Amino acid sequence: MRTNRDNVKVGLFVLTGIVLGVVVVFTLADLSRLFESKQQWLVFYHLSDGLKGLKEGAMVTLGEQPAGEVVGIENEFESTPDGERVIGKLVTISIPVRIQLFENATIELLAPPLGSGTKLNIRHVGQGQRRDPTKPIMGQLAVSELTESLVRE
């Protein structure tokens, strides 16, 4: 009789642990992002900029907080009399519709000094009229705080 009670207690303990685990996962995970409407924007980088390890799936941040991801990187071509030549890279990013970008928005490439983890950061959403999502934003390279402080002095 005692073993049956012990089995019930162990079963309840395990079941409670599973329920608590699921509750913690749902609490810590930001599931609302999965169901949020997204919009795509184009960001242009010259070949001389180099994308320094930027890949599809890389994080896009807004003020260093997660906001979206890179969904595509393609060559940008220019037509010449001899044919076409590559002049840069066109990066497609996906961010929530609630984040609006305006004229003179600033999107910069942040490459870590070591390792991987290159990402794009929306440093400034811009001012004035709302941007047309089909027209590329000129991307910039992020300058480290140390370099920026040396340039200012």
C-alpha positions as MATLAB code, in Angstrom:
seq = 'MRTNRDNVKVGLFVLTGIVLGVVVVFTLADLSRLFESKQQWLVFYHLSDGLKGLKEGAMVTLGEQPAGEVVGIENEFESTPDGERVIGKLVTISIPVRIQLFENATIELLAPPLGSGTKLNIRHVGQGQRRDPTKPIMGQLAVSELTESLVRE';
ca = [
       0.000    0.000    0.000;
       2.844    2.335    0.899;
       4.561    1.815   -2.474;
       1.409    2.906   -4.306;
       1.366    6.166   -2.323;
       5.059    6.693   -2.987;
       4.483    6.144   -6.709;
       1.666    8.708   -6.687;
       3.879   11.227   -4.857;
       6.743   10.705   -7.299;
       4.350   11.025  -10.243;
       2.907   14.270   -8.885;
       6.410   15.590   -8.243;
       7.533   14.823  -11.813;
       4.325   16.248  -13.310;
       4.675   19.430  -11.235;
       8.294   19.774  -12.397;
       7.247   19.463  -16.054;
       4.445   22.021  -15.657;
       6.802   24.462  -13.913;
       9.399   23.943  -16.655;
       6.858   24.757  -19.374;
       5.681   27.850  -17.464;
       9.288   29.083  -17.131;
       9.968   28.570  -20.841;
       6.836   30.500  -21.851;
       7.639   33.240  -19.352;
      11.239   33.723  -20.468;
      10.625   33.309  -24.196;
       9.195   36.321  -25.972;
       6.542   34.419  -27.918;
       4.677   37.584  -28.924;
       7.442   38.245  -31.484;
       6.501   35.097  -33.376;
       3.031   36.439  -34.109;
       4.006   40.094  -34.740;
       3.579   41.619  -38.220;
       6.915   42.199  -39.952;
       8.115   44.518  -42.693;
      11.201   44.251  -44.868;
      13.720   47.017  -45.539;
      16.724   47.177  -47.855;
      20.147   48.380  -46.697;
      22.945   49.030  -49.225;
      26.668   48.572  -48.518;
      29.489   49.301  -50.982;
      31.896   46.466  -51.677;
      34.650   48.530  -50.048;
      32.686   48.497  -46.772;
      32.844   44.727  -46.533;
      30.186   42.949  -44.509;
      32.671   41.405  -42.048;
      30.858   38.170  -41.311;
      27.247   39.327  -41.700;
      25.036   36.334  -42.540;
      21.382   35.558  -43.075;
      19.740   35.136  -39.689;
      22.016   37.729  -38.068;
      20.405   39.939  -35.446;
      19.073   43.424  -36.177;
      18.917   45.644  -33.114;
      17.304   48.973  -32.329;
      19.446   50.865  -29.852;
      21.268   47.601  -29.065;
      17.983   45.784  -28.218;
      16.823   42.853  -30.429;
      14.356   43.997  -33.074;
      14.595   41.705  -36.101;
      16.905   39.733  -38.351;
      18.751   39.726  -41.659;
      16.722   37.695  -44.159;
      18.826   38.089  -47.292;
      22.111   39.328  -48.742;
      22.390   39.795  -52.512;
      24.761   41.408  -54.970;
      23.748   44.835  -56.288;
      24.563   45.290  -59.975;
      25.175   48.346  -62.147;
      24.627   48.237  -65.892;
      27.602   49.266  -68.024;
      28.147   49.178  -71.784;
      30.205   45.999  -71.275;
      27.488   44.299  -69.215;
      26.814   44.300  -65.506;
      29.237   44.690  -62.630;
      28.786   44.229  -58.903;
      28.919   47.533  -57.003;
      27.765   46.456  -53.567;
      25.619   44.267  -51.375;
      21.918   44.703  -50.746;
      20.927   43.423  -47.301;
      17.246   42.682  -46.602;
      16.197   43.035  -42.976;
      12.913   42.085  -41.339;
      11.683   44.196  -38.411;
       8.286   44.626  -36.714;
       5.785   46.987  -38.370;
       5.602   49.030  -35.160;
       9.177   50.242  -35.856;
       8.839   52.991  -38.450;
      11.866   54.289  -40.370;
      11.978   57.861  -41.675;
      14.257   59.877  -43.965;
      17.912   59.887  -42.854;
      17.543   56.700  -40.782;
      20.922   55.319  -39.690;
      21.651   51.591  -39.855;
      25.172   50.518  -39.020;
      27.140   47.297  -39.249;
      28.514   46.167  -35.875;
      31.322   43.634  -36.152;
      32.833   42.273  -32.928;
      36.631   42.617  -32.597;
      36.974   38.841  -32.199;
      34.828   35.938  -33.295;
      31.424   35.986  -34.917;
      28.238   37.805  -34.041;
      28.177   40.560  -36.651;
      24.843   42.379  -36.565;
      23.071   45.458  -37.857;
      21.999   48.177  -35.444;
      19.350   50.815  -36.181;
      21.115   53.706  -34.506;
      18.555   56.348  -35.468;
      15.067   55.878  -36.956;
      15.314   59.232  -38.752;
      13.053   62.274  -38.995;
      10.620   63.854  -41.426;
       8.713   61.782  -43.932;
       8.326   58.043  -43.635;
      10.765   56.141  -45.870;
       9.680   53.998  -48.773;
      10.647   50.402  -47.814;
      11.521   49.603  -51.443;
      14.273   52.253  -51.585;
      17.538   51.112  -49.996;
      18.961   52.854  -46.946;
      22.676   53.617  -47.196;
      24.336   51.452  -44.552;
      27.213   52.676  -42.430;
      30.037   51.012  -40.564;
      29.953   51.382  -36.799;
      32.900   53.151  -35.291;
      34.131   51.853  -31.942;
      33.895   54.189  -28.951;
      37.698   54.243  -28.651;
      38.168   55.260  -32.279;
      35.405   57.834  -32.011;
      36.964   59.376  -28.896;
      40.373   59.594  -30.575;
      38.867   61.287  -33.627;
      37.009   63.851  -31.483;
      40.116   64.944  -29.555;
];
